[in-house]
């Protein structure tokens, strides 16, 4: 059975990502490479169905991907680590926590722990 293991942004501007440097989400960052964790908020009409699709993919131990176009129109993708759907006054919002590889010109987020 082939799974639909991607969420694609088909219209609108590129997603904005807020870097995450503390909290429960740091437990998702177990990898041998240096990655940044970020969250993005997307408006949607079917947030609960998209979260369910993520859960089915993860249950099959597969990677769920966010596909989007960046600011210059090139296709990019990021692995989705966690997802949550919310209903707001403006409609449904999908929160996606993703892993983004830290580029050489970027600096990793500061460590928030005590010395």
N, C-alpha and C positions, 0 to 999 in steps of 0.2 A: 504494500500500500504506500503510495507516494503522498507525503504530507505537504501541505502548503505552509512552508516554513519561512514566510516573509510577510512583512507589512510594508506596503509601498505607498509613499506619498505621491499622489498623482497630480495634484494641483496646489497652488499657493506657493508661498515663499519657502525657502529651505528651513528646516527646523533649527531652533536655537537650542544650544546645549548649555546647561549650568553645571560646572564642575562640582563634583561631590568629593569632599575630603574628610568627612567624618560621619559617624552614625552607623546604623546597621548594614548599610550597603557595602561597607568596606569588607565585610565577610565574603562578598561575591568575587573579590579581586584576588583569586588564587591562581596565579599564572607565573611562568618562568620569565616572561617579558614584562617590561614596564608599561602599564596601561593606565589611562586616566578613566575615571568613572564619571558619568554625567547623566543628568536627567533632562528629558524634554517633555513638553506638554503639547499635545496635538488635539485639535478639535476633530470630532468624529460623529458619525450617526449610529455606529454599532460597536461601541466600546466593550461591552460585555462579551460579544462574540469574538472580538479580537483577543481579549484576555484568555478566553477559552481556547482559542487556536494556539496561543502561546503555551498554555498548560498541556495540551495534547502533544505538541511538538516536544516539549521538555520530558514528558512521560516516556517518549520513545527515544530519549537520550540524544536528541538532535539539537542543532543550534537554530534559534529563531533570529531572523535578520530584519533590521530596519533598512529599507532601500529608499534613497532620496537623491535629489540633485543638489549640489553645493551652490555657492554664490555665483560661480562662473558657469554653471550648467552641466558640470561633469557628474556622472553617476557615482555615488558612494554608497557604502553599506556599513552597518555597525551591528555587532551581535547584541541582542536584547537579553539582559540578565534578569529583569523583573518587570512586571506590568501591573497597572491598576487602572480601573475605569471609575470615573467620578461623574456625577450629574450636578451641573451648576445652573445658575439662572440663565446663562448664555447657551446651554446645551451640554452635550456629553464631552468629556475631556478624557483623553488617554494619556496616562503618565507612563513613560518608558525609561527605565534605567539601562543605559548602554555602556559598553566598553569601547573606548577610543584609544588607539595607539598614540602615545605621546610622540610628537614629531621632534626632530633634532633641535629645531629652533625654539621649541616650547620648553618651559621649565615645569617640573612636576609640581602639583599643589603642595603647599607647606604642610609639614607634619603638625597636627593639632594636639598631640599627646604631651604629657609632662616629661621632663628630663629625668 
